[in-house]
C-alpha cells in the first residue's frame, strides 16, 4: 500500500510540473545561451507591387531597391519584430492594409489627404518631385496648362491619376484624355516613347531612371512647380501606432548615421533626402 501511495504522489507531482511548464511556455522560448525566457518576435508583413525601379524591383528573383533595403535596415537586429515582404498588385495593397493582412506598405507612396484619413504615414524617406514627360519633338506641351485635349496613361487610384481626375473636374470643357492601364511604369514609358499617347506625369527619380536604363533618348523632362513637399513615405495600417513609433525612430536614426544618404546614392545616384526637420 505504501508503494502505491508513493508512486501516486510522484505521478501527481509530475502532472503539476507539466502544467507549470505549459503555463510558462505560452509565447515564450528559452534562449539557448542564457537559459532565460524570451518573447517570440512579431512578424510584420510589408506589401509592395514590386515597382517602380529604383525604389523597388527584382534582381535575381529577389526584391531590392531603395525602399526595400531601407525597410531591411529599419528592422535589422530588432528584438521585437521580424519583417517579410509580400508582392501584390497595386490594387491589392490598400485592401490588404484595411484587413490587416499587411501591417505596412512601401511603393513610392506620396502623401494624400484621403490616405492620411485611413492610414498612418511614417516619417518621409526620400524627396521625389513630380515631372512632366513628353517627346522631344513635341512643342505643344510645355506645362500643365497645355494638357487639355492631350492623352496619357494612368494606373487607377495612384496619385497622378487622382491629380488628373481633379484637373478634368476643373476643366470640363477641355479635359485631358485618361487611358487607364495595369501596366507597370517601364511599359508606360516605352509606349510614350512610341507615341501611343502624349505625356506622362510621374516622379523625377523614376522617370530619369527609366529613360536612362531603357535608352529612351527621344523623351524630355519638364519640371513642375509645387507648393507641397514631394516626399515618399512608408504607409502603415490603422492601429499600428506602436509600430509607427518604432519605424519613425529608426528612420531618424538611419538619417543621422548616414544610412539614408548611402542608400540614396546607391540606388538614385545622388542625394534625394527629405529635410531633416521633416523627419519627426
C-alpha positions in Angstrom: 0.0 0.0 0.0 2.9 2.4 0.8 4.4 1.9 -2.6 1.2 2.6 -4.3 0.8 5.9 -2.4 4.4 6.8 -3.1 4.1 6.3 -6.9 0.7 8.1 -7.0 2.4 11.1 -5.2 5.2 11.1 -7.8 2.7 11.0 -10.7 0.7 13.9 -9.2 3.9 15.9 -8.8 4.8 15.2 -12.5 1.4 16.4 -13.6 1.8 19.6 -11.6 5.2 20.2 -13.1 4.0 19.6 -16.6 1.2 22.1 -16.0 3.6 24.7 -14.8 5.8 24.2 -17.8 2.9 24.6 -20.1 1.7 27.7 -18.4 5.2 29.3 -18.7 5.7 28.3 -22.3 2.9 30.4 -23.9 4.5 32.9 -26.3 8.0 32.4 -24.8 11.1 30.5 -25.7 14.3 29.7 -23.8 17.4 31.4 -25.1 20.0 28.5 -25.6 22.9 30.6 -24.3 21.5 32.3 -21.3 18.6 29.9 -20.4 16.3 33.0 -19.9 12.8 33.2 -21.4 12.4 35.3 -24.5 9.2 36.5 -26.1 8.6 35.5 -29.8 9.1 38.3 -32.3 6.1 39.8 -34.1 6.1 39.3 -37.9 5.5 42.5 -39.9 4.3 41.8 -43.5 5.2 44.7 -45.9 3.2 44.9 -49.1 4.6 46.2 -52.4 3.8 45.7 -56.1 7.5 45.4 -56.9 8.0 48.7 -58.8 9.0 51.3 -59.9 12.7 50.9 -60.1 14.9 52.1 -58.4 12.6 52.3 -55.4 11.6 48.6 -55.7 12.5 46.0 -58.2 13.5 42.4 -58.6 17.1 41.2 -59.2 17.9 37.5 -59.5 14.4 36.7 -58.2 14.8 38.8 -55.0 13.2 42.1 -54.2 15.6 45.0 -53.8 15.7 48.8 -54.3 15.9 51.9 -52.1 12.7 51.2 -50.1 13.3 47.5 -49.7 16.8 47.9 -48.4 15.7 50.7 -46.2 13.0 48.6 -44.6 15.5 45.8 -44.1 17.8 48.4 -42.3 14.8 49.6 -40.2 14.1 46.1 -38.8 17.7 44.9 -38.7 18.6 43.5 -35.3 15.2 44.3 -33.9 14.5 42.3 -30.8 10.7 42.7 -31.2 9.9 42.5 -35.0 10.8 40.4 -38.0 9.9 41.6 -41.5 8.5 39.8 -44.5 7.8 41.3 -48.0 4.8 40.3 -50.0 4.4 41.2 -53.6 0.9 42.0 -54.8 -0.9 44.1 -57.4 -1.2 47.8 -56.8 -5.0 47.4 -56.3 -4.4 44.9 -53.5 -2.2 47.0 -51.3 -4.8 49.2 -49.7 -7.5 46.4 -49.1 -4.7 44.4 -47.6 -3.9 47.2 -45.1 -7.6 47.6 -44.4 -7.9 43.9 -43.5 -4.6 43.8 -41.5 -3.2 41.2 -44.0 -0.4 43.7 -44.3 0.8 45.9 -41.5 2.9 48.2 -43.7 3.4 49.1 -47.4 6.2 50.7 -49.4 5.6 51.6 -53.1 6.9 55.1 -53.8 3.9 56.4 -51.9 3.3 60.1 -51.7 1.1 62.0 -49.3 -2.6 62.5 -49.9 -5.3 63.7 -47.6 -7.5 60.7 -48.4 -4.8 58.2 -47.4 -4.0 60.1 -44.3 -7.6 59.8 -43.1 -7.4 56.0 -43.4 -3.8 55.0 -42.8 -0.7 56.1 -40.7 2.1 57.8 -42.5 5.6 57.1 -41.1 8.4 59.7 -41.4 9.4 60.5 -45.0 12.3 58.6 -46.5 13.0 60.4 -49.9 12.4 63.6 -51.8 10.9 62.9 -55.2 9.1 65.7 -57.1 6.7 65.1 -60.0 7.7 66.0 -63.5 6.0 66.1 -66.9 7.4 63.9 -69.6 6.9 64.4 -73.4 8.6 63.5 -76.6 11.5 65.9 -77.5 9.9 66.8 -80.8 6.5 67.8 -79.1 6.5 71.6 -78.6 2.7 71.7 -77.9 3.1 70.7 -74.2 5.3 72.9 -72.0 3.4 72.8 -68.7 0.2 71.5 -67.1 -1.7 74.3 -68.8 -1.2 72.5 -72.1 -2.5 69.0 -71.3 -6.2 69.8 -72.2 -7.2 67.5 -75.1 -3.9 65.6 -74.8 -3.8 61.9 -73.8 -1.9 60.0 -71.1 -1.9 56.6 -69.4 -2.5 56.2 -65.7 -3.0 53.4 -63.1 -6.2 53.8 -61.2 -6.1 55.1 -57.6 -2.5 56.4 -58.0 -1.6 59.9 -57.0 -1.1 61.1 -60.6 -4.4 59.5 -61.7 -6.3 61.4 -58.9 -4.4 64.6 -59.8 -5.5 64.4 -63.4 -9.1 63.4 -62.5 -9.2 66.6 -60.4 -7.9 68.5 -63.3 -10.7 67.2 -65.5 -13.3 68.2 -62.9 -11.9 71.7 -63.0 -11.7 71.8 -66.8 -14.8 70.0 -68.1 -14.7 72.0 -71.4 -11.3 70.7 -72.3 -10.3 67.7 -70.2 -7.2 65.6 -70.6 -7.8 62.1 -72.0 -7.1 59.4 -69.4 -6.4 55.9 -70.6 -6.4 53.5 -67.6 -3.9 50.6 -67.5 -2.5 48.0 -65.3 0.9 48.1 -67.0 4.0 48.9 -64.9 5.7 52.3 -65.3 8.5 51.0 -67.5 5.9 49.7 -70.1 4.1 53.0 -69.9 7.2 55.0 -70.6 8.1 52.8 -73.6 4.6 53.4 -75.0 5.0 57.1 -74.5 8.3 56.9 -76.4 6.5 55.1 -79.2 3.9 57.9 -79.5 0.9 55.9 -78.2 -0.1 58.8 -76.1 1.1 62.4 -75.5 2.6 62.8 -72.0 3.1 61.3 -68.6 3.3 62.8 -65.1 5.4 60.8 -62.7 8.2 61.3 -60.1 11.5 62.6 -61.2 13.7 59.7 -59.9 11.6 57.1 -61.6 11.4 59.0 -64.9 15.1 59.6 -65.1 15.9 56.0 -64.2 13.7 54.5 -66.9 14.9 57.0 -69.6 18.5 56.1 -68.8 18.0 52.3 -68.4 15.7 51.9 -71.4 17.6 54.3 -73.6 14.5 56.4 -74.3 16.5 59.4 -75.6 13.6 60.8 -77.5 11.9 61.9 -74.3 12.4 65.1 -72.3 11.6 66.0 -68.7 9.8 69.3 -67.7 10.0 70.4 -64.1 6.6 71.1 -62.4 6.2 73.8 -59.7 4.8 72.6 -56.4 3.9 74.2 -53.1 4.0 70.8 -51.3 6.8 68.7 -50.1 7.1 65.8 -52.7 8.1 63.1 -50.2 8.0 59.3 -50.3 6.7 57.5 -47.2 6.1 54.1 -45.7 2.4 53.6 -45.0 1.0 51.6 -42.1 -2.4 50.2 -41.3 -4.6 51.9 -38.8 -4.0 50.7 -35.2 -0.3 50.2 -35.8 0.7 53.1 -33.6 3.4 51.2 -31.7 4.9 50.0 -35.0 4.8 53.5 -36.4 6.7 54.9 -33.4 9.4 52.2 -33.9 9.7 52.9 -37.6 9.8 56.7 -37.1 12.6 56.3 -34.6 14.6 54.0 -36.8 14.2 56.3 -39.9 15.5 59.2 -37.8 18.5 57.1 -36.6 19.3 56.0 -40.1 19.1 59.5 -41.4 21.6 60.7 -38.7 24.1 57.8 -39.1 24.2 58.3 -42.9 22.4 55.1 -44.0 19.7 57.0 -45.8 22.2 59.0 -47.8 24.3 55.9 -48.6 21.2 54.1 -49.9 20.1 57.2 -51.9 23.4 57.4 -53.6 23.5 53.7 -54.2 20.0 53.5 -55.8 19.3 57.0 -57.1 22.9 58.1 -58.0 22.5 61.2 -55.8 21.2 62.5 -52.5 17.4 62.8 -52.6 16.6 63.1 -48.9 13.8 64.9 -47.0 14.7 67.9 -44.9 15.9 66.7 -41.5 13.3 68.9 -39.8 10.5 67.0 -41.5 11.7 63.6 -40.1 9.8 63.6 -36.8 
